[in-house]
Amino acid sequence: MKYAATSYPYAAKNVELEKQMVAEKRRQAGVTFPAPRKQEYLLIIRLNVNPVNDKKLIGEGLKRLCTLFELIDGNKIEIEDTSSDDEMYLYNLAKFNFTATIGFGKTFYRKLNIIEKCPKDLYDLPPHYELGDNSPYVLPQTDMIVQIASNSSTVNKMLLQNDYYFSYHNRYPTRYLDHLSDSENRPLDIMGALDGWANITDVHSGFHRADGRNLMGFYDGISNPYRLANNNIWISADDGSKELANGTYMVFLKIEHNLREWHKLETEEQEKWVGRSKATGLLLGTLSSTEEKRLVSELHSPDISRQKQAIVKMSKLIDEQRNPAKNFFDPYDIRYLNINKACPISSHSRKANPRQPPGRKEKFIFRRGCLYMEEEFAKYPKSGILFISFQNDIKIFEEIKRAISQGISTCMRTKEPMKVKSYFDPPIAGSNSFDTLTLGGGYYFVPPIPGGRISSIGQQLF
């Protein structure tokens, strides 16, 4: 049974707000809408612009890339499906909940000598020791990032590179190849749109499990903040200039887990590390051991009546714990004494969100990460999380990241780099079940959509 939560349980209100955001076209899609659970596959494409300082070339190339996404958003691009009954069907990409999200690193502004247009709160990903990681990053900051998301991994990869389905002719997409002799009518895919002005540095493919769990076996995203709210995610006009309003900051990190050692732990040990029940996803102490076993049994009961009653009870408990602002660790709140006692202070749940007392300023990030598993591996697959978060202040992410880091090593205190194995030499993650290895990533500004035209994203910089 899937309990992963990505929004608060106000279905009608969510639908209304999401339709409003889509219609307004002020904020880029793929951040808070559609809901992450509706996009099972993700493709992260990171790139650097060519170091030629040719603003006109880069401006035209960026417009070509964003025009591709505008055509998709306007349902003007279709794909062919001949997989069944020997018939051909045409579908626009809306069928696959497709979105493209574009972000810019500080190095983008620096390379083009337009640093004065860079958001003042945007900076490069710092060295590993500043975020509490043990090893130097092998994936450095890049100039740009493109997040492709949909419910089809095939569609994501077709958009990256495809020499048939999408092509330009007189500013309109066509499926015919007789126009491709004209250099202006190049294939309408991402790699074609990048030709001549930017180079892809790395691509990362992610997915969500059907049961809503992560690769460690726990439900993920239960206490994410309300995804359609503005106070944690989007920059308001009060936070900065009007040009930044309805934009957000994106953090991307690739983090490898040491699952070989993790799976050697007993379930009880894993739960203490995470701070949640593996069976239900509830914070430890929400239910006694006897109560939880009974609830889990009833959730899978052949008696439909008992099963429905258990689902109602489970849903109420999960819904209460979705709110990241609710202080379940208040030692003076008798309702949650068992949670405060049973959920270890050292657990991931409490480090990531210690639940501030009333009156404290809320500091949350919206997590939209997904899982990855490398297709080529020796003895054991390399896997982990493509950590993605959106927030209106990157420093909030850094506070959380340092809090969940596993102590401070000698190398962090002296700022002396540790020797790290090559990304391709297994095993790379640490030697015990609590180790993770952050491979690197970057910080990016995701700008608003100027005048509701996706094709104009970034054009104000030129």
C-alpha positions in Angstrom: 0.0 0.0 0.0 1.4 3.4 -1.0 1.5 6.2 1.5 4.1 8.5 0.1 2.8 12.1 0.4 3.7 15.0 -1.8 0.9 17.4 -0.7 -1.6 18.0 2.0 -4.9 16.2 1.6 -7.1 18.9 0.1 -7.7 17.3 -3.3 -10.3 19.8 -4.6 -8.2 22.8 -3.6 -5.0 21.2 -5.0 -6.7 20.7 -8.4 -7.9 24.3 -8.4 -4.6 25.8 -7.5 -2.7 23.7 -9.9 -4.9 24.6 -12.8 -4.5 28.3 -11.8 -0.7 28.0 -11.8 -0.6 26.2 -15.2 -2.9 28.8 -16.7 -1.0 31.8 -15.3 2.4 30.5 -16.7 4.4 32.6 -14.2 6.2 29.7 -12.6 8.1 26.9 -14.3 6.4 23.5 -14.2 8.3 20.5 -12.7 8.8 22.2 -9.4 5.6 22.0 -7.4 3.3 20.9 -10.2 2.4 18.4 -11.3 2.7 16.3 -8.2 6.0 14.3 -8.2 4.0 11.1 -7.9 2.5 11.8 -11.3 5.9 11.8 -12.9 7.6 8.5 -12.3 10.7 9.1 -14.4 13.3 11.9 -14.3 16.2 12.9 -16.5 18.7 15.4 -15.2 20.8 17.0 -17.9 23.6 19.3 -16.9 25.5 21.4 -19.3 28.1 24.1 -19.8 28.0 26.9 -22.3 30.9 27.2 -24.8 33.5 29.6 -23.5 33.2 32.0 -26.4 31.5 34.8 -24.6 29.2 35.2 -27.6 26.0 36.5 -26.0 24.1 36.5 -29.3 25.0 32.9 -30.1 24.0 31.7 -26.6 20.9 33.8 -26.5 19.7 32.3 -29.8 20.6 28.8 -28.7 18.7 29.2 -25.4 15.7 30.5 -27.2 15.8 27.5 -29.5 15.9 25.2 -26.5 13.0 27.0 -24.7 11.0 27.1 -27.9 11.1 23.4 -28.0 9.6 23.2 -24.5 7.0 25.9 -25.4 5.8 23.8 -28.4 5.5 20.8 -26.1 3.6 22.8 -23.5 1.2 24.0 -26.3 0.5 20.4 -27.4 2.0 21.1 -30.8 4.4 18.1 -30.8 3.3 14.5 -31.1 5.0 11.2 -30.9 4.2 8.0 -32.8 3.3 4.8 -31.1 3.3 1.7 -33.2 3.7 -0.8 -30.4 0.3 -2.4 -30.6 -1.9 -4.0 -33.3 0.4 -2.8 -36.1 -1.4 0.5 -36.1 0.1 4.0 -35.6 -1.2 6.3 -33.0 -0.2 9.9 -32.4 0.0 11.4 -28.9 1.0 14.8 -27.7 3.4 14.9 -24.7 0.7 16.1 -22.3 -0.5 12.4 -22.3 2.8 11.6 -20.4 2.6 14.5 -17.9 5.8 15.9 -19.5 7.6 18.9 -18.0 10.9 20.6 -18.6 12.5 22.8 -15.9 15.5 25.1 -16.7 18.0 26.5 -14.1 21.1 28.6 -14.3 24.2 28.4 -12.1 26.3 31.4 -11.1 29.0 30.3 -13.5 26.5 31.0 -16.4 26.4 34.6 -15.4 30.1 34.8 -14.9 31.0 33.3 -18.2 28.8 35.8 -20.1 30.1 38.8 -18.1 26.5 39.5 -16.8 27.2 38.9 -13.1 25.2 42.0 -12.3 22.1 40.1 -13.4 22.8 37.1 -11.2 20.5 36.8 -8.2 22.4 38.0 -5.2 21.5 34.8 -3.2 22.9 32.4 -5.9 26.3 31.0 -5.4 28.4 28.0 -6.5 28.2 24.6 -4.8 30.8 24.9 -2.0 33.6 22.4 -1.3 32.6 19.1 0.3 33.9 20.0 3.7 31.7 23.0 4.0 28.6 20.8 3.7 29.9 18.1 6.0 30.9 15.5 3.4 34.0 13.3 3.7 35.2 13.3 0.1 35.8 15.8 -2.7 33.0 16.0 -5.2 33.5 14.4 -8.6 30.5 16.1 -10.2 31.3 19.9 -10.2 29.0 22.9 -10.5 27.8 23.5 -14.0 26.4 26.5 -15.9 22.9 25.1 -16.5 20.6 22.3 -15.6 17.6 20.9 -17.4 15.2 18.6 -15.5 13.0 16.5 -17.7 10.1 14.6 -16.0 7.2 12.5 -17.2 5.6 9.1 -16.6 7.6 7.5 -19.4 11.4 7.0 -19.4 11.2 6.4 -23.1 9.7 9.9 -23.8 12.4 11.5 -21.6 15.2 9.9 -23.6 13.5 10.6 -26.9 13.4 14.3 -26.1 17.1 14.2 -25.3 18.2 12.8 -28.6 16.0 11.9 -31.5 16.6 12.4 -35.2 13.1 11.7 -36.5 10.1 12.5 -34.4 10.7 16.2 -33.8 12.0 18.6 -36.4 11.5 22.3 -37.3 10.1 23.7 -40.6 9.1 27.3 -40.9 8.9 27.6 -37.1 6.5 24.7 -36.8 7.2 21.0 -35.9 7.1 18.4 -38.6 7.6 14.7 -38.8 8.9 14.7 -42.3 12.6 14.5 -43.1 12.8 16.3 -46.4 13.3 19.6 -44.7 16.4 18.6 -42.7 18.8 19.6 -45.4 18.3 23.2 -44.3 20.6 23.9 -41.3 18.0 26.0 -39.7 15.6 23.1 -39.7 17.6 20.9 -37.4 16.1 18.0 -35.4 13.9 19.4 -32.6 15.4 17.5 -29.7 17.5 18.8 -26.8 20.9 17.8 -28.2 19.9 19.5 -31.5 18.8 22.6 -29.7 22.2 22.7 -27.8 24.3 22.4 -30.9 26.9 25.1 -31.3 26.5 26.9 -28.0 26.5 24.4 -25.1 27.8 20.9 -24.3 26.3 18.3 -22.0 28.6 17.4 -19.1 26.5 14.6 -17.5 23.1 13.0 -17.6 21.4 11.2 -14.7 18.3 9.0 -15.0 16.0 8.6 -12.0 12.7 6.8 -11.1 10.2 6.4 -8.3 9.3 3.0 -6.9 5.7 2.0 -7.4 5.2 1.4 -3.7 6.4 4.9 -2.7 9.5 3.6 -0.9 13.1 4.4 -1.4 15.9 1.9 -2.0 16.4 1.6 1.7 12.9 0.2 2.0 11.3 3.2 3.8 8.4 5.4 2.6 9.8 8.7 1.3 8.5 12.3 1.3 5.9 11.9 4.1 6.6 15.3 5.7 7.3 17.4 2.6 5.8 20.9 2.9 2.6 21.7 1.1 3.8 21.7 -2.5 1.5 24.5 -3.8 2.4 27.0 -1.0 4.6 30.0 -1.7 6.2 30.7 1.7 8.9 28.0 1.5 9.5 27.5 -2.2 8.9 30.5 -4.5 10.7 33.9 -4.3 8.2 36.7 -3.7 8.5 40.3 -4.8 9.3 41.2 -1.2 12.3 38.8 -1.2 14.1 40.5 -4.1 13.6 42.3 -7.4 10.4 41.9 -9.4 12.5 40.0 -12.0 13.1 37.2 -9.5 9.5 36.9 -8.2 8.0 33.5 -9.0 11.4 32.0 -9.4 13.1 29.5 -7.0 16.5 28.0 -6.2 17.2 24.4 -7.1 19.7 22.2 -5.4 20.9 19.0 -7.2 23.1 16.4 -5.5 23.9 12.8 -6.5 24.2 10.7 -3.4 25.3 7.1 -3.3 24.1 4.7 -0.6 26.0 1.8 0.8 23.1 -0.7 0.5 25.3 -3.7 0.8 26.0 -2.8 4.5 22.6 -1.3 5.0 20.8 -4.6 4.3 22.9 -6.4 6.9 21.1 -4.4 9.6 18.1 -5.7 11.4 14.9 -3.8 10.8 14.9 -2.4 14.3 18.4 -0.9 13.7 17.3 0.6 10.4 14.3 2.2 12.0 16.3 3.8 14.7 18.6 5.3 12.0 15.7 6.6 10.0 13.4 7.5 12.9 10.4 5.9 11.3 8.6 2.6 11.1 9.6 0.6 8.1 6.1 -1.0 7.9 4.0 2.2 8.1 6.3 5.2 7.6 5.0 6.7 10.9 7.5 8.3 13.4 8.7 5.8 15.9 6.6 5.9 19.0 3.4 6.9 17.2 2.1 3.4 18.0 3.2 0.7 20.4 4.8 -2.4 18.8 1.6 -4.3 19.5 -0.7 -1.6 18.0 1.5 -1.3 14.9 1.5 -5.1 14.3 -2.3 -5.2 14.7 -2.7 -2.2 12.3 -0.4 -3.7 9.6 -2.3 -7.0 9.9 -5.6 -5.4 9.5 -4.4 -3.4 6.5 -3.8 -6.7 4.7 -6.8 -8.4 6.2 -9.0 -10.5 3.8 -12.0 -9.0 5.7 -12.7 -5.9 3.5 -14.6 -4.2 6.4 -11.6 -4.5 8.7 -9.2 -3.4 6.0 -11.2 -0.2 5.2 -11.3 0.7 8.9 -7.5 0.2 9.1 -7.0 2.3 6.0 -9.0 5.2 7.6 -7.0 5.0 10.8 -3.7 4.8 8.9 -4.6 7.7 6.7 -5.5 9.9 9.7 -2.1 9.2 11.3 -0.2 9.8 8.1 -2.1 13.0 7.3 -1.2 14.4 10.7 2.5 13.7 10.2 2.6 15.3 6.7 2.8 18.7 8.3 6.5 19.4 8.8 5.7 22.3 11.1 3.9 20.2 13.7 6.2 19.7 16.7 6.1 16.0 17.5 9.3 16.3 19.6 8.0 18.7 22.1 8.8 17.1 25.5 6.0 19.1 27.2 3.3 17.9 24.8 1.7 14.8 26.4 0.1 13.7 23.1 3.6 13.0 21.6 5.6 11.9 24.6 6.1 8.4 23.1 7.4 9.9 19.8 9.8 12.2 21.6 11.2 9.2 23.6 11.2 6.5 20.8 12.5 8.6 17.9 16.3 9.0 18.4 17.7 12.5 18.4 20.4 11.1 16.1 17.9 9.8 13.6 17.6 11.2 10.0 14.0 12.4 10.7 15.0 14.5 13.6 18.2 15.8 12.1 16.5 16.8 8.9 13.6 18.5 10.7 14.0 18.9 14.5 10.4 20.5 14.6 10.8 24.0 16.0 8.8 25.3 18.9 5.8 27.6 18.1 6.8 31.1 17.1 10.1 30.1 15.4 10.5 30.9 11.7 9.7 27.9 9.5 12.7 26.7 7.4 11.7 24.1 5.0 12.7 22.9 1.5 10.5 21.1 -1.0 12.1 17.8 -1.9 11.5 16.4 -5.4 14.3 13.8 -5.6 14.1 10.4 -7.0 16.0 7.1 -7.0 18.8 5.9 -9.3 20.4 2.6 -10.1 23.3 2.3 -12.5 22.8 -0.2 -15.2 26.5 -1.2 -15.3 27.9 -2.6 -12.1 30.3 -5.1 -10.7 28.9 -7.5 -8.1 26.5 -4.9 -6.7 24.6 -2.1 -8.4 25.6 1.5 -7.6 22.4 3.2 -6.4 21.2 6.0 -4.3 19.2 9.2 -4.7 19.2 12.1 -7.1 18.5 14.7 -4.4 16.6 17.6 -5.8 15.1 20.4 -3.6 13.5 23.7 -4.3 13.6 26.6 -1.8 13.6 30.4 -1.7 16.9 30.4 0.2 19.7 27.9 -0.4 21.1 28.5 3.0 18.1 26.6 4.5 19.2 23.6 2.5 22.7 23.9 3.8 21.6 24.0 7.4 19.7 20.8 6.9 22.5 19.2 5.0 25.1 19.9 7.7 22.7 18.7 10.4 22.4 15.2 8.8 26.1 14.8 8.0 27.7 12.1 9.9 29.9 14.1 12.2 32.9 16.2 11.3 36.0 14.4 10.2 39.6 15.5 10.6 39.6 16.4 6.9 36.7 18.8 7.4 38.3 20.5 10.3 41.6 21.0 8.5 39.9 21.5 5.1 42.5 19.1 3.7 41.0 17.0 0.8 40.7 13.3 1.3 41.7 10.9 -1.4 38.6 9.6 -3.1 38.3 6.6 -5.4 37.2 7.1 -9.0 33.5 7.4 -9.5 33.7 4.2 -11.6 35.7 2.1 -9.2 33.5 0.0 -6.9 32.8 0.2 -4.1 32.8 3.9 -3.6 30.5 4.5 -0.7 31.8 4.1 2.9 32.4 1.0 4.8 29.4 1.0 7.2 25.7 1.2 6.8 25.5 4.8 7.9 27.8 6.0 5.2 26.6 7.8 2.1 28.8 9.4 -0.6 27.8 12.7 -2.1 29.2 12.7 -5.6 28.5 16.4 -6.2 26.0 18.5 -8.1 25.2 22.2 -8.1 23.1 25.2 -7.1 20.8 26.9 -9.7 18.3 29.7 -10.1 15.1 28.6 -11.8 13.7 31.8 -13.3 10.0 32.8 -13.7 8.4 32.6 -17.2 8.6 36.2 -18.7 5.2 37.3 -20.0 3.9 33.7 -19.9 6.2 32.7 -22.8 8.3 29.7 -22.1 10.4 30.5 -25.1 11.5 33.8 -23.4 13.0 32.1 -20.3 16.5 33.6 -20.0 16.1 36.2 -22.8 16.0 39.0 -20.3 19.7 38.3 -19.6 20.6 39.3 -23.2 
